Amino acid sequence: MAATAAPAPQRVRVDPGKLEDFMTEAYVALGMPREDARVCAWGVVFADLRGHESHGVSNNVLGSYVPGLRSGDTKARPNIRILQETTVTSRWDGDQGMGFVVGHRVMQWVIERARQHGAAFAAVANSRHYGMAQCYSYMALEHDLIGYSLTNGVTPGVVPFQGRESRLGTNPISVAIPAGEMPPYLLDMATTTVAFGKIQNYQRDGKPIPPTFALGRDGRPTTDPNEALAAVRLLPLGANKEGSGHKGYGLGLMVDIFCGGLSGHGFRATPDDPEAVSHFFGAWRPDAFLPLDEFKSLMDGRLREMTQTAPSEGYDRVLYAGLPEWESEQDKRANGIPLHPSVVEKLRGLAGELGLDFDISR
């Protein structure tokens, strides 16, 4: 039976700084070094600040990250290392570490090499879920670099175009490009119609999903988030022939090749490590092509032109990738992050289990 719509419960606004501090202490209590714990805490809170609840504290913290650390499937103190290296490329082994820690460390290497040599790239195997893809492309912006971030998922949950069996991960793409006066361009998109976490959000609120999100266990489109999560058959971006679903499928397979191919891990989970994922990172210096001020001026002009476009019927204005997230961050830093009451109670329960104080109130 399809889920029926229900009024969404009132969200509880919490303090972003206190939430990040609590998550840091939780990860430390689970065995992580404080510096790494802070990176992981920043990653999930940053997602909530940017308006991506699907990748914030609501879903993966208790559904994946904490259970993984407790079971040892995710190592709290991994030996992250370079396997192969040139001046501007590298291949890494994440040693089953938290994806936030692995991704942050590798992206730092990429940024430093790009600052020295104009561009750099790295592929990573044997990592874990690294949260929101833009966490890493975003890191390049403070250095006036263009950042690039990809990740695959070797546990299949996405059907190829014209298929009914899962073969791919959600395989997101993120590109961050600095501007001058305008908020930066920051694309972060799954190569599916929607990420799993957003279906969880619909489930939490008791709302039906659009039929372009996923197939049910019968291989047909479903509007029931419970059925979609049970079947694990997301549709590629575009969903169907009319929506040009072959394009999302093509992008998803491209990400798989960059991540699983160049890292050497391949494209399937193994019995020894069913949770492993691979990443790919890149960075460029715009001033390797033209003076930075000139580039930023061009970016400002182009982005401003987009926002000055007359909106179509039913819309107030035209946006560009990264602008809604930038506005969300300004609001939530000032007014707090809205969390579902059930999420607050789950975090309170985690605090009790770990013997931590719990105060995330504004």
N, C-alpha and C positions, 0 to 999 in steps of 0.2 A: 504494500500500500504506500502511495506517495506521501511524503511529509506534507503537513498542512502549515500554512503560515501562522505565526503567533507573534504577538507584540514582543519586540526585543526588550529584555530587562534593562533598566537604567544602569549605565556604566558608572564605575567608581573611579574618580580621578585620583591618581597617585603621583607622588613626587618622583621625577625621573632620576635625580641624583641618589635618593634613598633606595630606589628600586635597583639601581646599578650597584650600590654598595652592598645591598642584601644578596644579590646574585653573586657578587664577588666572594662574600663570606661563605655562601653555600658551596661554591666550587672549591674553595680552599678546604672546607670541611670534608669534601669528597676526595681530597688528596692532591689537588693541583697546586703548583707553585703560585704565589700571589700574583706575580706579573702575568702569567698565563690566565689565571682566573679572571683578572681585570679585563683582559682582551675578550674572553668569552662573554662576560657580563655586558661589556660595551656593545658587542655584536647584537645580542637579543634586544637590549633596550633601544639601540639605535634603530632597529626595525620598527619598534613601536612608535618612536618619535617620528619616523618618516611615514607613518600611516599604514605600515604593512603588518597588521596584527597577526597574519598567518605565519610570520617568521619571528614574532616577538616572544614574550614570555608565556603566551597562552597555550601553545601547542607542543613544540619540540622539547622544551626544558624538561617537563615531567614525562612526556611521551617517548623521548629518545635519549637526550643528553644525560640526564641523571641516571636512568636505568643502565645506560651503556657504561658509565663510569663505575657504577656499583658492581656490575657483573664482570668488569675487566675487558669487555668487548671493545671499549674505548680506553686507551691508556691515559692516565692522568699525567704521566711524566714520560712522554715518548722521546725516542732518539731520532729526531728529524734530521735528515742528512742529504747531501748532494751525491748523486750517483754518477753524474756525467756533467761536464761543464765546458763551455767556451767563454769567450769574452762577453758575449751578449745572450747566451742561452744556457739553460740548465735543466736537468732532470732530477727530481727529488723523490725520496721515499718518506712518506709521512708517518710511518711506524704506528699506524692505527691511532694517531692522536686526534684530539678534538679538531674538527675542521677549521674552527676560528683560529686556533693557535697555529696550525700548519699554514693556512692561507695568509695570515698576517705576517708570518716569518718569511715566507717565500715572496710575497708582494714587496716586502721591504728590500729584499735582494734585487728584485726586478727594478724597483724605483731607483736604487742607488746606481745600478749599472746603466739605466737609461739616462740618468743625470750625467754620467761620465761619457757615455758613448752615443747618445741620441735615441736609442731604442733598446729594449731587452725583452726576453720572453722566457717563460719557465713552464714546464709540465710537471705534474705531481701525481704519483700513484700512492695507493695504500693509505688514504686519508679517510675522514669521516664527513658527514654532512656539515657544510660550512656556513649554514645560515643564509642570509640574504646576499645575493651575488654582488650587489653594489657596495657592500662593506669594503671590498678590495679595490674596485675601480675608483671609489671615492677617495681612497688613501692617496691617489696620485694627484688630486686636485691641489692640495696645499703646496705641492712642489711645482705647480704650473705645468703638469704633465697630463697627457691623455692616458687614461687607465682602461684596462680591458680585463674582464673576468668571466670565465666559463666554468661550469662544473657539470659532470654527468651523474647518473645514478645507475649502478650496475644491477640493482634489483629492479626489474622491469615493472612499470606501472602505466605505460603509455602505448596505445595501439598505433602502428603505422597507418598512414592514409590507405583506405580501402581494406584495412584489416580488422579483425575482431579479437586478436590475442595480443597481450602486452609484450613489447620488445624493447622499449626505450625508457629512459628516465625523463623527468620534466625538463632537464637540460637547459637551464637558463643562460642568457647572454646579458652582460652588463658593460656599457661603455660610458665613461665619464669624460667630459670635455670642458676645460675651464673657459670662462668668459670674463668680461671686465665688470661692468656695472650690473649686468643681468645675472640672476641665479644660474649656475652652471647647467649645461645639458647633461642629464644623467639617465640614460636608458637602462632599465632593469626589467627584463621580460622572460618569462618561461616560454619555451617553444611549444607549449600546450595552450589550450584555450584558457586554462586556469591552473593554479598550483593546488596540490592536495590540501594545504593548510587553509585555503579559502573555502574549500568544501567543508572542512571542519568548522569554520566560522558559521556557515549556513546551518550545519547540524546543531551547533550550540544554540543558535537563535531560533531553531525550529522552523526554518524557512526552506521551501523547495528550491532546487537549483535549476538553472536554464538547461534545456535538453542538449545544448551544444557543449556541455562540460565533460560528460562521461557516458560510457556504456554501462548497463547493468550486467548481471551474470548471464542473462539471456542473449547478450550481444547486441541489444537494442539501446538507443538513447534513453536515459532515465532522468527524472526530475527529483528523485528521492536521494538526499545526501547519504543516508544510511546505506542504501543499496550501492551507490557509487563508491563509497569507502570500502564496502565489503568486496566488490568486484575488482577494484584496482585496475580500471581500464579507462584512463583519461584519454581525451581526444586531442590530436595535434592542433596547433593554432590554425583557425579556419574551420575546423571540425568536419566539414563535409565538402562535396564537390562544388556546391554553390558558393561556399565560403573560401574556396581555394585551399583546402586542407593540405594539399600536397606541398604548399610552401612551408607551413609549420613543420611538417614531417621532414622536409629537406634541411631546414635549419637544425632540427633536433639531431639528425644523423651527423651533420657537420660538427656539432659540439661533441658528440660521441667520439668522432675521429680525432679532433684536436686533443681531447682529454685522455681517452682510453688508448688511442693509437700512439700519440707522441710520448705519453708517459710509459708505454710498454706494458701497462696493466692488462689491456684488452677490454672486452666489452661484456663480460659476464662475471657475476659473483662466483666465488669458489667455495667449496665446502669448508675450507680452512678459514675463510674470511668473508662471510656473506654480506657484511656491512660496508665493505670497502668502496670508496668512490675515488674518482680522479678529477683533477682541476687543471686549468690552463690560465696563465696570467700574462699580461703584456703591458708595456708603457712606452710612450713616445714623447719626445720633446717637440712641441710646436715650433720652437725657435730654431730647430734644425731645418725648417722649411722656409720660414720668414720671420721677421722680428716679432717678438711676443706681443708687444703693444698693438701692432698691426693686426695680428691674428685675433686678439681679444676684441678689437674694435669691429672686425668683420663678424665675429660671433655675436656681439651685442646687437648689431644691426639686423642680423638674420633672425635672432630669437625675438627681438622686439617686433619685427615684421610679422612673425607668427602670431604674437599676442594681439596685434592690432587688426588681424583679419576679422571681417564681419562674421559673427557666429550664425550657424544655421538654426532653423526653427527648433525650439526645445532646449537650446543651450544658451548660457549667459555670456560665454566668452570662449576663445580658443587658447589652449594651453600647449605646452611642449614637455617632452620627457624630463622629469626632474623638478619641474615647477610645482606641481601639487605636493610632492614630497618636501620640498623646501618650505612651502607655506605651512604644511602640517607640522614640521619641526619647530617653526617659530611659535605656532599656537601651543603645542604641547610642552615646550620648554617654559612657556609663560603660565599655562593653565593646568598642566599635569597631563599624564597619559591616562586615557579612559580604558579601564579593564572590566571585563565581565565579572560580576560578583563571585561566580563559581571559581574563576581563576584566582582571585584574591584569596579565597578560602583554601584552595589547593596549595598556594604558596605558603600560607600560614601553617598548613599541615606539614609541608617540607621543613619549615623552620623548627617546628616541634620535634620532628624526627632527627634533625641535625643538632638540636640543642642551641639554636640561634635566637636572638631577639628578632622581633618582627615589627617594624614600623616603617611603612612606606607611604604614610599619609601626607597630604599636602599641608 
